[in-house]
Every structure is written in C-alpha cells, then in structure tokens.
Amino acid sequence: MLRIRDIMCKTVITAKEDMPILEAIQLLNDRHVGSLVVVDDEAKCIGIFTERDAIRIIASKFSVDQPLSKTMSRHVVTVTLEASFDEAKRLMLSHNIRHLPVTDQTGKLIGLFSLRAFFDEVLGIKTPVATAT
C-alpha cells in the first residue's frame, strides 16, 4: 500500500504569519510552488496560503501589505506519515484542496503532500511552469 511517507515532499516552503502577503505571493512565484505552509516558532502548522488564496486576494483588491495572518487558511487539513494515499485522496476530495501538510503527533510540520508533486514524482508527469510572455 502506498503511504504518504513514501511520496511526500520533505522540503517544504514555509512562512511566518507576519509575512506580508505580497512577499508570500512572490515566494510562491519564485519557488514555483502552489502553497506556503505557515508555521509558528516551534515549526507547528498553523495555516496555509495557496495560489487560490493569492488569486482571490488580487481579484478582491485586498491590500497585499497586510500580513498572511489576515488571509491564510487557519483550519488546515493535515495528514500523518502513516496515512495511505487513499486516505489523503479522500481528504483532498472532501475538502476540495490540493495540498496536505504532513505533521507528526504534536502538529509539527514534517512534509507536504501535493497533487503537483505526486504527478511530478510518482507518475513522471512534469507539470509545466508558467512563464510570463
């Protein structure tokens, strides 16, 4: 059975909740990732900021000088190392999400499972990185 520990990304791009939204959007773009996991000083997952959040913020003309804490999702759905791929898939479908932080029993961030990474690594389908023209 395929487990999250076998297919998660171990290198996760993180942010602090006081990071300005504009900086977070630039980080998403510069690192070519779909999400930033927001962590506290103990590396515990306290939020997530995604591409969808960035689009919503720009479309609503929300001030990008505000901190991530104003717009990040605080009710983060997470998964454990021992979860199966099927469990992760069910969570993603039921919550309509594409990124699942992987945490230990204390809530400390240890990885990330994302659909993009799954397609890239497991299926060998490299998702194209969009470039401005």
N, CA, C and O atoms as CSV, one atom per row, in Angstrom:
chain,resi,resn,atom,element,x,y,z
A,1,MET,N,N,0.841,-1.182,0.000
A,1,MET,CA,C,0.000,0.000,0.000
A,1,MET,C,C,0.883,1.241,0.000
A,1,MET,O,O,1.850,1.331,0.757
A,2,LEU,N,N,0.546,2.174,-0.840
A,2,LEU,CA,C,1.295,3.416,-0.967
A,2,LEU,C,C,1.010,4.320,0.229
A,2,LEU,O,O,-0.145,4.649,0.502
A,3,ARG,N,N,2.068,4.721,0.946
A,3,ARG,CA,C,1.939,5.560,2.139
A,3,ARG,C,C,2.449,6.968,1.843
A,3,ARG,O,O,3.306,7.165,0.982
A,4,ILE,N,N,1.910,7.933,2.565
A,4,ILE,CA,C,2.310,9.331,2.400
A,4,ILE,C,C,3.801,9.503,2.646
A,4,ILE,O,O,4.445,10.293,1.956
A,5,ARG,N,N,4.360,8.789,3.605
A,5,ARG,CA,C,5.789,8.916,3.911
A,5,ARG,C,C,6.660,8.604,2.694
A,5,ARG,O,O,7.786,9.089,2.590
A,6,ASP,N,N,6.130,7.787,1.770
A,6,ASP,CA,C,6.885,7.392,0.588
A,6,ASP,C,C,6.768,8.384,-0.557
A,6,ASP,O,O,7.594,8.369,-1.469
A,7,ILE,N,N,5.767,9.240,-0.528
A,7,ILE,CA,C,5.517,10.119,-1.678
A,7,ILE,C,C,5.437,11.599,-1.332
A,7,ILE,O,O,5.181,12.423,-2.210
A,8,MET,N,N,5.651,11.949,-0.070
A,8,MET,CA,C,5.568,13.364,0.320
A,8,MET,C,C,6.847,14.108,-0.051
A,8,MET,O,O,7.899,13.501,-0.250
A,9,CYS,N,N,6.740,15.406,-0.139
A,9,CYS,CA,C,7.905,16.267,-0.302
A,9,CYS,C,C,8.462,16.526,1.092
A,9,CYS,O,O,7.723,16.891,2.006
A,10,LYS,N,N,9.742,16.338,1.245
A,10,LYS,CA,C,10.356,16.565,2.552
A,10,LYS,C,C,10.822,18.010,2.710
A,10,LYS,O,O,10.992,18.499,3.827
A,11,THR,N,N,11.025,18.676,1.593
A,11,THR,CA,C,11.406,20.085,1.621
A,11,THR,C,C,10.144,20.900,1.376
A,11,THR,O,O,9.556,20.850,0.296
A,12,VAL,N,N,9.738,21.650,2.391
A,12,VAL,CA,C,8.503,22.422,2.315
A,12,VAL,C,C,8.845,23.899,2.438
A,12,VAL,O,O,9.633,24.297,3.297
A,13,ILE,N,N,8.254,24.695,1.582
A,13,ILE,CA,C,8.436,26.144,1.662
A,13,ILE,C,C,7.463,26.655,2.725
A,13,ILE,O,O,6.251,26.466,2.624
A,14,THR,N,N,8.021,27.303,3.739
A,14,THR,CA,C,7.209,27.766,4.861
A,14,THR,C,C,7.270,29.283,4.972
A,14,THR,O,O,8.097,29.950,4.350
A,15,ALA,N,N,6.366,29.792,5.783
A,15,ALA,CA,C,6.305,31.231,6.046
A,15,ALA,C,C,5.835,31.435,7.473
A,15,ALA,O,O,5.281,30.532,8.101
A,16,LYS,N,N,6.066,32.627,7.965
A,16,LYS,CA,C,5.544,33.043,9.265
A,16,LYS,C,C,4.281,33.869,9.020
A,16,LYS,O,O,4.119,34.468,7.957
A,17,GLU,N,N,3.404,33.895,9.995
A,17,GLU,CA,C,2.129,34.577,9.800
A,17,GLU,C,C,2.245,36.093,9.680
A,17,GLU,O,O,1.290,36.750,9.264
A,18,ASP,N,N,3.392,36.656,10.035
A,18,ASP,CA,C,3.568,38.104,9.897
A,18,ASP,C,C,4.181,38.505,8.550
A,18,ASP,O,O,4.394,39.691,8.295
A,19,MET,N,N,4.463,37.520,7.690
A,19,MET,CA,C,4.999,37.816,6.362
A,19,MET,C,C,3.956,38.605,5.564
A,19,MET,O,O,2.787,38.221,5.546
A,20,PRO,N,N,4.353,39.697,4.905
A,20,PRO,CA,C,3.401,40.436,4.068
A,20,PRO,C,C,2.891,39.558,2.921
A,20,PRO,O,O,3.631,38.738,2.376
A,21,ILE,N,N,1.640,39.739,2.572
A,21,ILE,CA,C,1.013,38.942,1.515
A,21,ILE,C,C,1.791,39.054,0.211
A,21,ILE,O,O,1.997,38.051,-0.472
A,22,LEU,N,N,2.226,40.263,-0.145
A,22,LEU,CA,C,2.978,40.436,-1.389
A,22,LEU,C,C,4.234,39.572,-1.396
A,22,LEU,O,O,4.551,38.945,-2.407
A,23,GLU,N,N,4.942,39.537,-0.285
A,23,GLU,CA,C,6.140,38.705,-0.183
A,23,GLU,C,C,5.792,37.221,-0.342
A,23,GLU,O,O,6.534,36.469,-0.974
A,24,ALA,N,N,4.677,36.812,0.226
A,24,ALA,CA,C,4.234,35.415,0.100
A,24,ALA,C,C,3.912,35.076,-1.353
A,24,ALA,O,O,4.272,34.003,-1.836
A,25,ILE,N,N,3.241,35.981,-2.043
A,25,ILE,CA,C,2.907,35.756,-3.457
A,25,ILE,C,C,4.190,35.666,-4.284
A,25,ILE,O,O,4.306,34.811,-5.162
A,26,GLN,N,N,5.141,36.540,-4.006
A,26,GLN,CA,C,6.423,36.491,-4.713
A,26,GLN,C,C,7.153,35.172,-4.437
A,26,GLN,O,O,7.781,34.609,-5.334
A,27,LEU,N,N,7.070,34.683,-3.206
A,27,LEU,CA,C,7.709,33.421,-2.847
A,27,LEU,C,C,7.063,32.250,-3.583
A,27,LEU,O,O,7.762,31.355,-4.058
A,28,LEU,N,N,5.738,32.250,-3.680
A,28,LEU,CA,C,5.052,31.216,-4.463
A,28,LEU,C,C,5.573,31.206,-5.896
A,28,LEU,O,O,5.866,30.149,-6.454
A,29,ASN,N,N,5.684,32.389,-6.481
A,29,ASN,CA,C,6.153,32.514,-7.858
A,29,ASN,C,C,7.622,32.122,-8.002
A,29,ASN,O,O,7.977,31.343,-8.887
A,30,ASP,N,N,8.465,32.656,-7.141
A,30,ASP,CA,C,9.909,32.407,-7.249
A,30,ASP,C,C,10.278,30.944,-7.041
A,30,ASP,O,O,11.191,30.434,-7.691
A,31,ARG,N,N,9.577,30.269,-6.142
A,31,ARG,CA,C,9.898,28.877,-5.824
A,31,ARG,C,C,9.074,27.881,-6.638
A,31,ARG,O,O,9.256,26.670,-6.510
A,32,HIS,N,N,8.164,28.392,-7.477
A,32,HIS,CA,C,7.314,27.543,-8.329
A,32,HIS,C,C,6.558,26.511,-7.508
A,32,HIS,O,O,6.554,25.323,-7.829
A,33,VAL,N,N,5.916,26.983,-6.438
A,33,VAL,CA,C,5.123,26.096,-5.588
A,33,VAL,C,C,3.684,26.603,-5.523
A,33,VAL,O,O,3.408,27.767,-5.813
A,34,GLY,N,N,2.788,25.723,-5.143
A,34,GLY,CA,C,1.381,26.068,-5.068
A,34,GLY,C,C,0.913,26.457,-3.683
A,34,GLY,O,O,-0.225,26.892,-3.507
A,35,SER,N,N,1.794,26.302,-2.686
A,35,SER,CA,C,1.385,26.656,-1.335
A,35,SER,C,C,2.581,26.962,-0.451
A,35,SER,O,O,3.700,26.506,-0.684
A,36,LEU,N,N,2.295,27.752,0.571
A,36,LEU,CA,C,3.244,28.006,1.650
A,36,LEU,C,C,2.576,27.514,2.920
A,36,LEU,O,O,1.433,27.874,3.202
A,37,VAL,N,N,3.275,26.700,3.683
A,37,VAL,CA,C,2.729,26.268,4.961
A,37,VAL,C,C,3.187,27.281,6.005
A,37,VAL,O,O,4.379,27.557,6.141
A,38,VAL,N,N,2.236,27.820,6.728
A,38,VAL,CA,C,2.535,28.827,7.747
A,38,VAL,C,C,2.786,28.089,9.061
A,38,VAL,O,O,1.954,27.311,9.529
A,39,VAL,N,N,3.954,28.356,9.638
A,39,VAL,CA,C,4.360,27.668,10.863
A,39,VAL,C,C,4.677,28.679,11.961
A,39,VAL,O,O,4.999,29.837,11.696
A,40,ASP,N,N,4.573,28.202,13.209
A,40,ASP,CA,C,4.960,29.040,14.342
A,40,ASP,C,C,6.438,28.799,14.663
A,40,ASP,O,O,7.134,28.121,13.907
A,41,ASP,N,N,6.907,29.340,15.759
A,41,ASP,CA,C,8.323,29.223,16.116
A,41,ASP,C,C,8.748,27.798,16.461
A,41,ASP,O,O,9.942,27.499,16.491
A,42,GLU,N,N,7.785,26.917,16.720
A,42,GLU,CA,C,8.086,25.508,17.016
A,42,GLU,C,C,7.882,24.615,15.798
A,42,GLU,O,O,7.867,23.390,15.922
A,43,ALA,N,N,7.725,25.220,14.621
A,43,ALA,CA,C,7.502,24.516,13.350
A,43,ALA,C,C,6.171,23.779,13.317
A,43,ALA,O,O,6.014,22.808,12.576
A,44,LYS,N,N,5.214,24.237,14.116
A,44,LYS,CA,C,3.882,23.643,14.082
A,44,LYS,C,C,3.061,24.344,13.014
A,44,LYS,O,O,3.107,25.565,12.867
A,45,CYS,N,N,2.319,23.553,12.281
A,45,CYS,CA,C,1.496,24.048,11.188
A,45,CYS,C,C,0.307,24.826,11.755
A,45,CYS,O,O,-0.544,24.264,12.444
A,46,ILE,N,N,0.262,26.134,11.454
A,46,ILE,CA,C,-0.832,26.966,11.959
A,46,ILE,C,C,-1.676,27.569,10.835
A,46,ILE,O,O,-2.677,28.236,11.097
A,47,GLY,N,N,-1.273,27.336,9.590
A,47,GLY,CA,C,-2.031,27.873,8.473
A,47,GLY,C,C,-1.440,27.440,7.150
A,47,GLY,O,O,-0.395,26.792,7.094
A,48,ILE,N,N,-2.132,27.812,6.086
A,48,ILE,CA,C,-1.634,27.539,4.734
A,48,ILE,C,C,-2.085,28.684,3.832
A,48,ILE,O,O,-3.181,29.222,3.988
A,49,PHE,N,N,-1.229,29.040,2.897
A,49,PHE,CA,C,-1.506,30.095,1.924
A,49,PHE,C,C,-1.244,29.491,0.557
A,49,PHE,O,O,-0.140,29.012,0.298
A,50,THR,N,N,-2.235,29.503,-0.320
A,50,THR,CA,C,-2.129,28.825,-1.609
A,50,THR,C,C,-2.280,29.777,-2.783
A,50,THR,O,O,-2.606,30.953,-2.620
A,51,GLU,N,N,-2.035,29.240,-3.969
A,51,GLU,CA,C,-2.238,30.001,-5.204
A,51,GLU,C,C,-3.670,30.520,-5.282
A,51,GLU,O,O,-3.909,31.649,-5.710
A,52,ARG,N,N,-4.610,29.692,-4.868
A,52,ARG,CA,C,-6.014,30.115,-4.887
A,52,ARG,C,C,-6.229,31.335,-3.991
A,52,ARG,O,O,-6.968,32.253,-4.346
A,53,ASP,N,N,-5.577,31.336,-2.829
A,53,ASP,CA,C,-5.674,32.498,-1.933
A,53,ASP,C,C,-5.111,33.740,-2.610
A,53,ASP,O,O,-5.698,34.819,-2.526
A,54,ALA,N,N,-3.978,33.587,-3.276
A,54,ALA,CA,C,-3.340,34.722,-3.955
A,54,ALA,C,C,-4.262,35.295,-5.031
A,54,ALA,O,O,-4.390,36.513,-5.152
A,55,ILE,N,N,-4.891,34.437,-5.799
A,55,ILE,CA,C,-5.804,34.897,-6.852
A,55,ILE,C,C,-6.992,35.624,-6.242
A,55,ILE,O,O,-7.398,36.678,-6.731
A,56,ARG,N,N,-7.548,35.064,-5.177
A,56,ARG,CA,C,-8.692,35.680,-4.501
A,56,ARG,C,C,-8.332,37.070,-3.971
A,56,ARG,O,O,-9.125,38.005,-4.074
A,57,ILE,N,N,-7.141,37.194,-3.410
A,57,ILE,CA,C,-6.691,38.468,-2.841
A,57,ILE,C,C,-6.528,39.522,-3.931
A,57,ILE,O,O,-6.983,40.656,-3.782
A,58,ILE,N,N,-5.883,39.144,-5.014
A,58,ILE,CA,C,-5.675,40.091,-6.121
A,58,ILE,C,C,-7.013,40.488,-6.727
A,58,ILE,O,O,-7.249,41.666,-6.992
A,59,ALA,N,N,-7.898,39.504,-6.950
A,59,ALA,CA,C,-9.196,39.785,-7.566
A,59,ALA,C,C,-10.063,40.691,-6.692
A,59,ALA,O,O,-10.837,41.500,-7.204
A,60,SER,N,N,-9.931,40.551,-5.380
A,60,SER,CA,C,-10.753,41.369,-4.482
A,60,SER,C,C,-10.073,42.685,-4.099
A,60,SER,O,O,-10.619,43.485,-3.339
A,61,LYS,N,N,-8.870,42.889,-4.641
A,61,LYS,CA,C,-8.104,44.112,-4.391
A,61,LYS,C,C,-7.806,44.325,-2.903
A,61,LYS,O,O,-7.768,45.454,-2.414
A,62,PHE,N,N,-7.598,43.217,-2.207
A,62,PHE,CA,C,-7.222,43.252,-0.795
A,62,PHE,C,C,-5.784,43.760,-0.709
A,62,PHE,O,O,-4.973,43.437,-1.577
A,63,SER,N,N,-5.459,44.523,0.282
A,63,SER,CA,C,-4.123,45.095,0.424
A,63,SER,C,C,-3.075,43.995,0.613
A,63,SER,O,O,-3.161,43.189,1.539
A,64,VAL,N,N,-2.099,43.979,-0.274
A,64,VAL,CA,C,-1.049,42.965,-0.195
A,64,VAL,C,C,0.039,43.341,0.806
A,64,VAL,O,O,1.014,42.609,0.977
A,65,ASP,N,N,-0.131,44.474,1.460
A,65,ASP,CA,C,0.793,44.868,2.528
A,65,ASP,C,C,0.399,44.245,3.867
A,65,ASP,O,O,1.166,44.295,4.829
A,66,GLN,N,N,-0.784,43.666,3.926
A,66,GLN,CA,C,-1.280,43.024,5.146
A,66,GLN,C,C,-0.481,41.735,5.402
A,66,GLN,O,O,0.083,41.163,4.469
A,67,PRO,N,N,-0.432,41.279,6.658
A,67,PRO,CA,C,0.265,40.024,6.950
A,67,PRO,C,C,-0.567,38.808,6.527
A,67,PRO,O,O,-1.789,38.887,6.402
A,68,LEU,N,N,0.112,37.698,6.313
A,68,LEU,CA,C,-0.560,36.453,5.941
A,68,LEU,C,C,-1.648,36.070,6.937
A,68,LEU,O,O,-2.650,35.465,6.555
A,69,SER,N,N,-1.469,36.405,8.179
A,69,SER,CA,C,-2.451,36.047,9.209
A,69,SER,C,C,-3.848,36.560,8.880
A,69,SER,O,O,-4.835,36.011,9.370
A,70,LYS,N,N,-3.947,37.601,8.061
A,70,LYS,CA,C,-5.244,38.171,7.691
A,70,LYS,C,C,-5.980,37.338,6.642
A,70,LYS,O,O,-7.199,37.442,6.508
A,71,THR,N,N,-5.235,36.505,5.891
A,71,THR,CA,C,-5.864,35.804,4.775
A,71,THR,C,C,-5.591,34.306,4.711
A,71,THR,O,O,-6.275,33.596,3.973
A,72,MET,N,N,-4.627,33.812,5.449
A,72,MET,CA,C,-4.287,32.390,5.369
A,72,MET,C,C,-5.445,31.544,5.890
A,72,MET,O,O,-6.254,32.004,6.696
A,73,SER,N,N,-5.509,30.325,5.426
A,73,SER,CA,C,-6.486,29.371,5.954
A,73,SER,C,C,-5.953,28.856,7.278
A,73,SER,O,O,-4.848,28.319,7.348
A,74,ARG,N,N,-6.740,29.022,8.318
A,74,ARG,CA,C,-6.304,28.603,9.656
A,74,ARG,C,C,-6.725,27.178,9.996
A,74,ARG,O,O,-6.070,26.514,10.800
A,75,HIS,N,N,-7.783,26.718,9.408
A,75,HIS,CA,C,-8.260,25.359,9.670
A,75,HIS,C,C,-7.644,24.426,8.642
A,75,HIS,O,O,-8.281,24.029,7.666
A,76,VAL,N,N,-6.401,24.094,8.889
A,76,VAL,CA,C,-5.611,23.328,7.930
A,76,VAL,C,C,-5.895,21.838,8.087
A,76,VAL,O,O,-5.840,21.288,9.187
A,77,VAL,N,N,-6.195,21.210,6.978
A,77,VAL,CA,C,-6.353,19.758,6.953
A,77,VAL,C,C,-4.958,19.182,6.803
A,77,VAL,O,O,-4.229,19.544,5.880
A,78,THR,N,N,-4.582,18.286,7.707
A,78,THR,CA,C,-3.259,17.675,7.663
A,78,THR,C,C,-3.392,16.166,7.584
A,78,THR,O,O,-4.480,15.606,7.720
A,79,VAL,N,N,-2.268,15.532,7.362
A,79,VAL,CA,C,-2.215,14.079,7.263
A,79,VAL,C,C,-0.947,13.608,7.975
A,79,VAL,O,O,0.001,14.377,8.137
A,80,THR,N,N,-0.933,12.355,8.395
A,80,THR,CA,C,0.242,11.805,9.074
A,80,THR,C,C,1.104,11.010,8.106
A,80,THR,O,O,0.682,10.683,6.997
A,81,LEU,N,N,2.306,10.710,8.542
A,81,LEU,CA,C,3.231,9.905,7.739
A,81,LEU,C,C,2.650,8.549,7.363
A,81,LEU,O,O,2.870,8.051,6.258
A,82,GLU,N,N,1.917,7.966,8.277
A,82,GLU,CA,C,1.404,6.611,8.078
A,82,GLU,C,C,0.118,6.545,7.271
A,82,GLU,O,O,-0.355,5.454,6.954
A,83,ALA,N,N,-0.451,7.687,6.934
A,83,ALA,CA,C,-1.680,7.696,6.143
A,83,ALA,C,C,-1.414,7.073,4.780
A,83,ALA,O,O,-0.313,7.173,4.237
A,84,SER,N,N,-2.426,6.437,4.246
A,84,SER,CA,C,-2.305,5.861,2.904
A,84,SER,C,C,-2.618,6.930,1.860
A,84,SER,O,O,-3.213,7.964,2.163
A,85,PHE,N,N,-2.211,6.659,0.648
A,85,PHE,CA,C,-2.538,7.550,-0.458
A,85,PHE,C,C,-4.051,7.687,-0.575
A,85,PHE,O,O,-4.556,8.783,-0.820
A,86,ASP,N,N,-4.784,6.578,-0.400
A,86,ASP,CA,C,-6.243,6.625,-0.495
A,86,ASP,C,C,-6.847,7.541,0.571
A,86,ASP,O,O,-7.801,8.267,0.290
A,87,GLU,N,N,-6.302,7.516,1.790
A,87,GLU,CA,C,-6.785,8.412,2.842
A,87,GLU,C,C,-6.544,9.873,2.448
A,87,GLU,O,O,-7.425,10.719,2.601
A,88,ALA,N,N,-5.351,10.156,1.942
A,88,ALA,CA,C,-5.020,11.517,1.515
A,88,ALA,C,C,-5.936,11.958,0.383
A,88,ALA,O,O,-6.413,13.092,0.366
A,89,LYS,N,N,-6.174,11.070,-0.544
A,89,LYS,CA,C,-7.053,11.386,-1.679
A,89,LYS,C,C,-8.462,11.716,-1.187
A,89,LYS,O,O,-9.075,12.673,-1.658
A,90,ARG,N,N,-8.971,10.933,-0.248
A,90,ARG,CA,C,-10.312,11.192,0.294
A,90,ARG,C,C,-10.374,12.565,0.983
A,90,ARG,O,O,-11.341,13.309,0.817
A,91,LEU,N,N,-9.338,12.885,1.749
A,91,LEU,CA,C,-9.296,14.189,2.406
A,91,LEU,C,C,-9.282,15.322,1.391
A,91,LEU,O,O,-9.994,16.316,1.541
A,92,MET,N,N,-8.470,15.163,0.366
A,92,MET,CA,C,-8.358,16.212,-0.647
A,92,MET,C,C,-9.680,16.409,-1.389
A,92,MET,O,O,-10.095,17.539,-1.647
A,93,LEU,N,N,-10.327,15.313,-1.723
A,93,LEU,CA,C,-11.599,15.416,-2.434
A,93,LEU,C,C,-12.698,15.993,-1.545
A,93,LEU,O,O,-13.476,16.835,-1.994
A,94,SER,N,N,-12.769,15.551,-0.299
A,94,SER,CA,C,-13.843,16.016,0.573
A,94,SER,C,C,-13.686,17.482,0.984
A,94,SER,O,O,-14.675,18.150,1.286
A,95,HIS,N,N,-12.455,17.982,0.998
A,95,HIS,CA,C,-12.212,19.375,1.382
A,95,HIS,C,C,-11.895,20.275,0.189
A,95,HIS,O,O,-11.681,21.477,0.349
A,96,ASN,N,N,-11.867,19.686,-1.009
A,96,ASN,CA,C,-11.576,20.435,-2.234
A,96,ASN,C,C,-10.239,21.181,-2.130
A,96,ASN,O,O,-10.165,22.387,-2.364
A,97,ILE,N,N,-9.194,20.440,-1.777
A,97,ILE,CA,C,-7.859,21.013,-1.620
A,97,ILE,C,C,-6.847,20.226,-2.438
A,97,ILE,O,O,-7.105,19.098,-2.855
A,98,ARG,N,N,-5.684,20.845,-2.660
A,98,ARG,CA,C,-4.627,20.199,-3.436
A,98,ARG,C,C,-3.332,20.037,-2.667
A,98,ARG,O,O,-2.367,19.482,-3.193
A,99,HIS,N,N,-3.293,20.513,-1.423
A,99,HIS,CA,C,-2.078,20.455,-0.610
A,99,HIS,C,C,-2.415,19.958,0.787
A,99,HIS,O,O,-3.344,20.453,1.426
A,100,LEU,N,N,-1.650,18.973,1.257
A,100,LEU,CA,C,-1.846,18.433,2.602
A,100,LEU,C,C,-0.529,18.473,3.358
A,100,LEU,O,O,0.381,17.702,3.053
A,101,PRO,N,N,-0.412,19.356,4.335
A,101,PRO,CA,C,0.786,19.314,5.172
A,101,PRO,C,C,0.833,17.977,5.923
A,101,PRO,O,O,-0.192,17.455,6.361
A,102,VAL,N,N,2.028,17.451,6.056
A,102,VAL,CA,C,2.238,16.215,6.800
A,102,VAL,C,C,2.817,16.605,8.148
A,102,VAL,O,O,3.845,17.279,8.221
A,103,THR,N,N,2.153,16.179,9.214
A,103,THR,CA,C,2.575,16.558,10.559
A,103,THR,C,C,2.772,15.329,11.436
A,103,THR,O,O,2.240,14.252,11.170
A,104,ASP,N,N,3.552,15.530,12.487
A,104,ASP,CA,C,3.684,14.463,13.477
A,104,ASP,C,C,2.544,14.581,14.488
A,104,ASP,O,O,1.635,15.391,14.305
A,105,GLN,N,N,2.588,13.785,15.545
A,105,GLN,CA,C,1.507,13.758,16.530
A,105,GLN,C,C,1.339,15.085,17.269
A,105,GLN,O,O,0.261,15.360,17.796
A,106,THR,N,N,2.377,15.902,17.316
A,106,THR,CA,C,2.298,17.187,18.029
A,106,THR,C,C,1.884,18.340,17.126
A,106,THR,O,O,1.714,19.465,17.598
A,107,GLY,N,N,1.721,18.074,15.830
A,107,GLY,CA,C,1.363,19.128,14.887
A,107,GLY,C,C,2.557,19.757,14.203
A,107,GLY,O,O,2.402,20.704,13.432
A,108,LYS,N,N,3.749,19.242,14.474
A,108,LYS,CA,C,4.963,19.775,13.849
A,108,LYS,C,C,5.021,19.341,12.377
A,108,LYS,O,O,4.789,18.180,12.041
A,109,LEU,N,N,5.334,20.302,11.525
A,109,LEU,CA,C,5.424,20.060,10.083
A,109,LEU,C,C,6.625,19.185,9.755
A,109,LEU,O,O,7.743,19.463,10.190
A,110,ILE,N,N,6.387,18.122,8.981
A,110,ILE,CA,C,7.498,17.250,8.566
A,110,ILE,C,C,7.518,16.998,7.062
A,110,ILE,O,O,8.441,16.361,6.553
A,111,GLY,N,N,6.512,17.492,6.349
A,111,GLY,CA,C,6.488,17.299,4.908
A,111,GLY,C,C,5.223,17.883,4.306
A,111,GLY,O,O,4.419,18.515,4.991
A,112,LEU,N,N,5.066,17.655,3.008
A,112,LEU,CA,C,3.886,18.138,2.301
A,112,LEU,C,C,3.532,17.145,1.208
A,112,LEU,O,O,4.396,16.679,0.465
A,113,PHE,N,N,2.255,16.833,1.126
A,113,PHE,CA,C,1.767,16.028,0.012
A,113,PHE,C,C,0.947,16.955,-0.867
A,113,PHE,O,O,0.004,17.593,-0.400
A,114,SER,N,N,1.308,17.027,-2.133
A,114,SER,CA,C,0.552,17.865,-3.067
A,114,SER,C,C,0.302,17.091,-4.347
A,114,SER,O,O,1.079,16.214,-4.723
A,115,LEU,N,N,-0.787,17.425,-5.006
A,115,LEU,CA,C,-1.102,16.752,-6.267
A,115,LEU,C,C,-0.010,16.992,-7.307
A,115,LEU,O,O,0.361,16.076,-8.041
A,116,ARG,N,N,0.503,18.212,-7.372
A,116,ARG,CA,C,1.538,18.533,-8.352
A,116,ARG,C,C,2.769,17.654,-8.139
A,116,ARG,O,O,3.307,17.086,-9.089
A,117,ALA,N,N,3.208,17.549,-6.888
A,117,ALA,CA,C,4.378,16.717,-6.594
A,117,ALA,C,C,4.101,15.257,-6.894
A,117,ALA,O,O,4.977,14.543,-7.381
A,118,PHE,N,N,2.894,14.813,-6.607
A,118,PHE,CA,C,2.525,13.427,-6.895
A,118,PHE,C,C,2.643,13.151,-8.390
A,118,PHE,O,O,3.247,12.160,-8.800
A,119,PHE,N,N,2.064,14.033,-9.201
A,119,PHE,CA,C,2.159,13.853,-10.653
A,119,PHE,C,C,3.601,13.928,-11.132
A,119,PHE,O,O,4.020,13.142,-11.982
A,120,ASP,N,N,4.356,14.870,-10.589
A,120,ASP,CA,C,5.752,15.044,-10.994
A,120,ASP,C,C,6.596,13.813,-10.661
A,120,ASP,O,O,7.300,13.283,-11.520
A,121,GLU,N,N,6.519,13.371,-9.427
A,121,GLU,CA,C,7.435,12.339,-8.949
A,121,GLU,C,C,6.959,10.908,-9.164
A,121,GLU,O,O,7.720,10.060,-9.630
A,122,VAL,N,N,5.716,10.641,-8.830
A,122,VAL,CA,C,5.237,9.263,-8.872
A,122,VAL,C,C,4.835,8.843,-10.280
A,122,VAL,O,O,5.167,7.744,-10.723
A,123,LEU,N,N,4.125,9.712,-10.975
A,123,LEU,CA,C,3.654,9.364,-12.298
A,123,LEU,C,C,4.603,9.776,-13.420
A,123,LEU,O,O,4.417,9.389,-14.573
A,124,GLY,N,N,5.617,10.561,-13.074
A,124,GLY,CA,C,6.573,11.002,-14.087
A,124,GLY,C,C,6.018,12.039,-15.034
A,124,GLY,O,O,6.540,12.224,-16.134
A,125,ILE,N,N,4.963,12.717,-14.618
A,125,ILE,CA,C,4.368,13.778,-15.432
A,125,ILE,C,C,4.839,15.103,-14.873
A,125,ILE,O,O,4.407,15.506,-13.793
A,126,LYS,N,N,5.696,15.771,-15.571
A,126,LYS,CA,C,6.183,17.069,-15.115
A,126,LYS,C,C,5.171,18.132,-15.507
A,126,LYS,O,O,4.836,18.300,-16.679
A,127,THR,N,N,4.694,18.842,-14.497
A,127,THR,CA,C,3.760,19.930,-14.772
A,127,THR,C,C,4.564,21.121,-15.259
A,127,THR,O,O,5.601,21.448,-14.682
A,128,PRO,N,N,4.094,21.776,-16.321
A,128,PRO,CA,C,4.845,22.908,-16.855
A,128,PRO,C,C,4.818,24.086,-15.900
A,128,PRO,O,O,3.822,24.335,-15.221
A,129,VAL,N,N,5.909,24.792,-15.860
A,129,VAL,CA,C,5.991,26.022,-15.070
A,129,VAL,C,C,5.620,27.159,-16.001
A,129,VAL,O,O,6.256,27.356,-17.037
A,130,ALA,N,N,4.592,27.904,-15.634
A,130,ALA,CA,C,4.140,29.002,-16.453
A,130,ALA,C,C,5.161,30.124,-16.436
A,130,ALA,O,O,5.754,30.419,-15.398
A,131,THR,N,N,5.364,30.749,-17.586
A,131,THR,CA,C,6.254,31.891,-17.671
A,131,THR,C,C,5.500,33.057,-18.277
A,131,THR,O,O,4.600,32.874,-19.097
A,132,ALA,N,N,5.867,34.230,-17.874
A,132,ALA,CA,C,5.224,35.423,-18.414
A,132,ALA,C,C,5.736,35.677,-19.822
A,132,ALA,O,O,6.911,35.452,-20.116
A,133,THR,N,N,4.862,36.139,-20.675
A,133,THR,CA,C,5.287,36.454,-22.045
A,133,THR,C,C,5.171,37.919,-22.338
A,133,THR,O,O,5.487,38.353,-23.446
